[in-house]
Amino acid sequence: NGSLMTAPDIRNRLKAIESRGGQVIVVDPRRTETATGASGHLFIRPGTDVLLLLSLLYCLLHEQDLDAGRTPDFAYNREILSTVCYEFSPENTAKRTGIPPADVRKLAADLAAADGGAVYGRMGASTQEFGASCHWLINAINIVTGNIDRPGGVMFTSPAVDGIGAAGGFSIGRGSWDRWRSEVRELPEFGGELPVSTLAEEILDASPGIRCLVTVAGNPVLSTPNGSKLEKALESLEFMVSVDPYINETTRHADFILPPVSPLERPHYDLAFHLLAVRNTAKYADPLFTPPAGAKDDWQILHELSGELDNLRSGGSPGSRSLKWKAMHKLGPTGLLDLGLRAGPYGSLLNPLSGGLSVRKLRRNPHGIDLGPLKPVLPGRLKTTDKRINLAPDALLADIERIRDIGEPNGELLLIGRRHVRSNNSWLHNAPRLMTGKSRCTLMIHPDDASDRGCRDGDVVVVQSRTGKVQVAAEVTDDIMRGTVSLPHGFGHGRDGTRLDVANQHPGVSINDLTDESRIDVVSGNAAFSGTPVQVSVA
């Protein structure tokens, strides 16, 4: 899968770009599995992606002298963008990013000359101190090079069930930012959510603070920064409910665990990935197995909880339900899906005889339906009030001051995470077949950094940050950039009270016992998981 470019067989799709004469260049502090098979790979110091992006813009706008006509009419403030990037020449940023100016200029020249291209960033570009600015600049480069909303560039789906354009937008809507703030650190709301980096302190330090918590299919003790602090916070709650099939590192703190049916005992239509696919597609799957009597799907559990909460608020008698609740209960997710399909761009709501999409039609096509290639959809699908894109938003322009202050390497090691093909966060660590073979929970470290510390491959090392300390085996490899170390995400099992027999046999250590909840992206409030300063020594 290509993450935000959802596609099957992504490896061969990337190879096909090269077979057509194109290039796939990976920029990452680690030589990843994708980088190994790519046309080229550039190591970059963690947390400095924003400097590379500004240097690329400098080269494109001031050296390649891109024609302003490439920028579509629905985007504006290109001239402000040009001014902003002027001080970030490749010479200005090279010592901080670790990427030579010649490599930056070649990247920019190839992008400018190509008849199609895309700059693509995902998790690594998001979870750092300049995540919001990274994605601003990624989009800006795709726009000024004329690679937005056209074949060969960055395109958007016209999904069968439109999670953005539908009424209410499934709570996605136009998006939002900074409508309210957290109590303790006053971090901004984004899309109706507060950043998880503030969760522990909102339980421990706010007044009155969070006193009740519901988790759904989550394991924040292993997936949020400074997980040890969050563990203490969970212990202080007055009440906690977890909807989860496992007693894991988080749910062991719950007063009640409500286990849902398994994934093969419920129907499935993927609202998220159809929005992100490389073609317009639709696929529905009925349950493979009939669930046991009395078992409930996630939606049924949450729907019952919401009904009782409504009663508490309204003063109704226990078990009574509103007409709206009853209607939703009768429809269920499959009924709602059918309405969404029929009302969507390929549906038959206005013409029942048209043969348009419905759940019934998808059931007749169990392998899914290909609805055709992506087509230009902008500015129509823009949710800004004026249907235009501001290339220089004030909140992001203000972040330039912080970006200027990014320093050069000072000898400290910076910690980044990583994922494995056989590991879906912490979930799959309890699957026996996926945990065979040698341990994957190791600290990747460059040979020179290992030598400086008297460390050999396989040695147990102590890794320490402001928030914690762990011991783990070292994996000495030149697949990691000098000055960078890497631990995988999702480990840290073996804690008292869990019932994960397989995972507890392969506990590893949690990278989030080292990450720091005080390190955030100031603009979005998002946790800065990448680039945590650490010290490493032989145990």
N, C-alpha and C positions, 0 to 999 in steps of 0.2 A: 504493500500500500504506500502511496505517496503522501500520506498525511492530509494536508489541505488541498492536494490535487489527487483526490481519491481515484485510484485506478488499479485493476488487477495486473499482475505481472510487470510491476514497475521496473524491475531490473532490465528486462528486455526492451521495454519502452525507452529507457534511457540509452541503451545500446543502439536502438533504431535511430535516435537523433544523430549519433556519430556516423552511422551507415549512410545517412543522407548528407553527410558533409558538415554536420553541426558539431558543437562542442557542449560538454557538460563540465563546468568548473565548480568544484566544491571548496568553500571557504570555511575552515573549521579548525579549532585547536587540536583536534584529534583526526588521524587518518581513519575515517569511519569506513564502514562496509560500503557505503555509497561512493566515497572518495576512492576506494581501492579500484573500482571499475570505471572511474570517470576519466575524461580526457585530461584533466589536470586537477591539482589540489594545492591550495595555498594555506599554510598554517597562519593563524591569526591569534594574537594574545587575547585571552578571555576579557570580555567587556569593552572591546575597542571596535566592534563592528560598525558603530556609528561613525567613527572617524574614517574608516574605509569608504563607507557610503557617501560621506561628504566629499572625500577626495575623488570618487568616481563622478559625482555631480560636477565638481570643479573641472575635471578633464573634459566631460561632455559639453559643458556650457561655455567654458573659456578656452579650451584648446581644440576640441573637435568642432566647436562653433556650430552646434546643432541648429538646424533651421527651426525657428520659432513655430513654423507651420506644422511641425510634427505634434505639437501640443494641441489636443482637441479643444474645441470651442467651449466645452462645458467645464474646463479647468482654467483657473485664473491665478494671478500673483506669481507668474513665472519669473518676472524680473526681481521680485523680492528673494525668491529662492536662489537666483543667480548671485545676488549680493551676499547672501548668507554664507554660501559655500566658498566665497573667494579667498578667505584666509586659510582654507584647509587644502592646500596643494599637497600632492603626494610627498614632497620633501618635508612638509610640516608634520605629517602624521606617521612617517615611516618608522621612526624609532619607537613610537608608542604602540603601533599595530604589529610590528615585526615584518611587514610586507614591503619589499623594495619598491621605490617609485616606478621603475621600469615595468614591474608586474602589474601595478595599478593602471598605468597608461595603456598597456596592451589589453587589459581587460576592458577598459573604456573604449578603446579604438575598435576592438572586435564587436562590442555591443552596438556601437554606433553604426558600424558598417553592415551588420547582419540584416537580412530581410525579415527577420523575426527573432525575438529574444524575450527572455523573462528573467527578472531578478526575483528570487523566491526565498522567503525566510519563514521559519516556523518556531519550534520550541526554543532553540538556542538563541535566536534573535529576540525572543520575548522575555525570557526569564533572567534578565540582567538589569543593571542600574539604568540603562538607557533603552529599555525595551520599546517604549512608546515612540521614541524618536527614530529607532531603527525601522519600525514599520511605516512611519511617516515617510522616511527617505526611500525605502524600498518601493513604495507606491509612487512617490514623486519621480524616481528614475524611470519606472515603467511608463509613466505618463509623458514625460518630456521626450523620451525616445520614440514616442508614438506606438508603444507596444501594449497599450491598454485597450481592452475590448476589441481585439482583432485577431483573426487566425494567425498562429505563429507567436502570439504574445500571451498576455494574461486575460483570460475570458471568464465569464460567469454563466452559471446554469439558468435555465428556465424550468425549474423543477415542477413535477406533477402536483406535489403538495407544497405550496409556497410558504415556507416558514417566516419569510420577511414581508411579503405582500399581503398575506391573509389578514382577515380582520383580527386585530389584536396582536398579529405577528407571533403567535405562540409565546408571548411575552418578550420577543426579540424587538419588534417594532423598529423605530428609527434609531434606537440606541440612546444612551444617556451617559452623562459624566458629571460628577461633582454636584448632584442634586442635594445630597446630604453627606455628612462625614462621620467617621467613627468617633467615639467619645474620647478615648485616651490620647491617641496621636493625631486625631483629626485627618485621617486618610480618606481620600475621595471615593464615593460610590462610583461604580462603573457598570453599566448595563443592569442596574438593579442589585448589584452585589457589592459587598465590601471585600477587600483583599484578605486572604487567609492569614497573612503575616500578622494581622492584628487580632486574630481569634483568641489566643491565649490571654492576652492582656484585657480584652473585653470581658472575659470571664473573671479574671483575677483582680483587676484594678479599676474597672469602671464601677460607677455607682448608679443604680443597684447592680449593673452588670448582667451578663447572660447567666441565667440560673437553670435553664432547661435547654437541652440540645437534642435534635433529631439528626442522625446520620443515615444516608441512603447509599449503600454500595460503596462506602468510602473508608479509607484507612488513613486519616490525617496524621496519626502519630508517626507514620512512616513517610508521609508525603508532604508535610508542611515544614517550614523552617523552624529549627530549634524544637524538634519533636519532643524532647525531654521536658521542656517547659509546658508544652501542651498536655503531656501526660499528667503533670501536677494539676493543671487547670481542670481536666476532666474529672479528676478525683474530688474536686471541690464542688462540682455541680450538685444541685438538689435533685435533679431528675434527668435521665438520659434514655432515649430509645434509639435502637439501631435496626434498620431494615436491611438484613444481611444474611447470607447462608453460612457465614463463618463466625466463630469466636476468635477474632484476631486481636492485634495489638491495640486497636481502638475499641472494638465492640465489647471487649472484656470489661470495660468500665460502665457498660449500659445496665440500667435496671431491668429493661426488657429487650430481648432480641426477637424480632418478628421475621422469621425466615420466609422468603418468597419462593415460588416455584423456580426450577432451574431454567436456563435459557432454552432448552429443548422442549419445555412443557408450556411454552407461551407463544403466541403469534408474534411476527416480527415484520416491521416496515421501518427502514432506517431514515428518519427525517433528516438527520445531520449529514450523512455521507452523500445522499442524493443531491444535497445543496452544493457539494464540493466536487462532484464527479467531473471527469474529463469529457463525458458525453451526457446528454440528457437521458436518464434511465429511470425505471420504476420496477420494484420487485417486492412481492409480498410472500411470506412463508407462514403457513399454518403450523401449529405445534406438531412436533414429530411424535411426542408421547402424550398420553392423557395423564394429567396430574392426579395425585392421590386425592381421595375424598377429603374435603375440608381445606386443602391447600389453596393459597391465594397468590395471585400475581401481585407485583409491586403496586400497580395502579389500584387494585382492590384494597390493599392494606392502607394506602395513603388516602383513598377515597373515604374509607370508614373512619379514619382518624379525623379527616376534615369535617365529616358529618357530625361527629361528637363535639368537636371544637365549636362548630356553629351553634350547637345546642347550648353549650356553656355560655357563649356570648349572648345568645338571644333569650336565655332562661327557659328554653323548651324542655319538655320531658325527655328523659333518657330514651334513646332509640328512635325518637321522632326525626323526620327528615323533611327538608324543604322540597318544593316541586322541582326546583333547579337541580338539586342533588339527585332526585329520583330520575329525572330525564337523563342526566349524565351517566347514572348507573346503568340505565337501560341501553343507552348507546354504546358505552364502553369505548375503548380505543379503536376497535375495528369499525364501529359505527361512525366515529368521528373521522377516521381515515377515509371511509367511503364518501362522506360529505365533502371532505377536502379534495379528494380525487375528482369527484363529479363537478365541483365548483372551480377546479383549476383549469389551466390553459389547454389541457388535453381531455377534459371531462365532457360529460353529456348532460349537464344540469338543465341547460336551456333546450336541448334537443335529445330526448331520451332514445330516439331511434338512430342516433348518429354513430353508435358503436364506440363512444368515447370511453375513457378510463373509468374503472370502478373496481372495487375489491373483487367482484365476481369475475371481471375480465382478467385481473392479475392472477386469480386462482387458476384460471384456464391456461395461464402461461407461467408455470412454476419457476422457470429459469429467468424470468424477468422480461421486460419489454424495452427495446432500444428505441428511444424517441427522437434520435437524430443528433447530429453534431451541434456543438455550441454555436450560437449566433450572437452578433453584437446586440447588446441590450441597453447600453447607456446612451443618453442620460436617463432613460425611462425608469430604470430600477434604482436610481439614486434616491435616497430618503432624506436628503437635505431639503430644506424648505424651498430653495431656489433651483433645485435640480442641478446644482453645480458643485465642483470640488475646489475648495480653497487649498492651494499648494503651500500656503504659508500661514497656518493657524497660529494665533497669538500664543496659546499655551505651549506650543511646541517651539516656536521661535524663542520663547523665554528660556527653554532648556539649553540653548546654545551656550549660555554662561557656564553651566555645569560641564558641558562637553569640552570647553576650552581648558578646563582644569584637570582633564585626564592626564595623569603623569606618565613618565617613562618607567620601565622596569627598575625595581630597586633591590632585586635579589630574592624577594619573597616568592613563595610558591602559591599559585592560584588554583583552587579546586573547582573542577567541573563534574557534571554527572554524565551518565551514559545509560543507554538501554540495550537489551539483547534481543535478538530475533525470537528466542524461546521464552521471553519473559514479558508479560503484560503487566507492568507495575508490580504489585505484590501478589496479585491474584494467582498467577500460574505457578508460584513457588510451591504450591501444595499438590501439584500434579506430578506423580512419580516419573512418568516418561520424560517430562521436560526438565527434570533435575538430575538426570544421569550425566556422567562424564565429570571432567575436572571442575573445580570450583570456579565460578565466574565472578565471585565477589572478591576482587583484587584491586589494589591501588596501582593504576598505571603510572609509571614514572620514567622520564627520559634517562638514558644511560649516564649522561653527564651530571644530571641532578642526583642520581643514585650514587655515583662515584664520589661526589662532593660530600655525601653523608655516610660513606662507608657501607653502602647498602648493596646487596647482591640479590639477584632474582630469587624469589621464594622466601626471603627474609621476612620475619614479622616486624612491622614498623608501627610506631606510634604516630598518629595524625592528630594534631591539636589545633583548635580554633578558639575564638573568643567564647564560644558557647559550649564546647564539649571536647571529648577526647575519645578516640577509638583505636583498637589494635587490629591490623589486617595484614595479609600477605602482600608483598610487593611484586608487581609484574613489570620488570625492566624492559622497555620497548621504545623503539624510535617512532612508533605510531602516535606518540604524544609529543607536543611541542615542548621544547625546553622551557622551564619556568612554570609548567602546568602539570597538575596531577589529576587523576580521574577515578571516581568511585561509581559503581552502578547504582541505579535507583531501585528502591523497593525492598531491599534487604533490611535486616535488623530484627529477625525473628528470635524465638527461644525465650520470650519474656514470660514471666509467671502468669498463669491464668489463661493462656491461649490454648486452643485445641486445634493445632495445625501440625499433624504428625509428621508429614513429609517436610514441610517448610522448617520445622523446628530441628530437623536433622541437618539442615543446611542454613544455619541462622545468618551467617554473614554479619555485616554491620550496616547501620543506617547512615547514609550520607547526611540525613537531616538531623542527626545528632551533632553535626558540625556546621550546617548552614545557619545563618544569623538572621533572625526576624527583624533586626534593626536595619538591615541592608535592603533598601527598596528602590524601585523606580519612582522618583518623586512625582512625575506627571500622573502616572496611573495608580500609584500605590502598590503595584504588583511586587511580589517578593523577588529579590535578586538572588536566585539560586546559583547562578554561574559566577565564577571569579571570587569565591570566598578565600580570603587569605588564610593560609595554614602553615604550620611548621611540621616537618617530618623528620623523625629520627629512628634509628634501629632500636627495637625494644630491648 
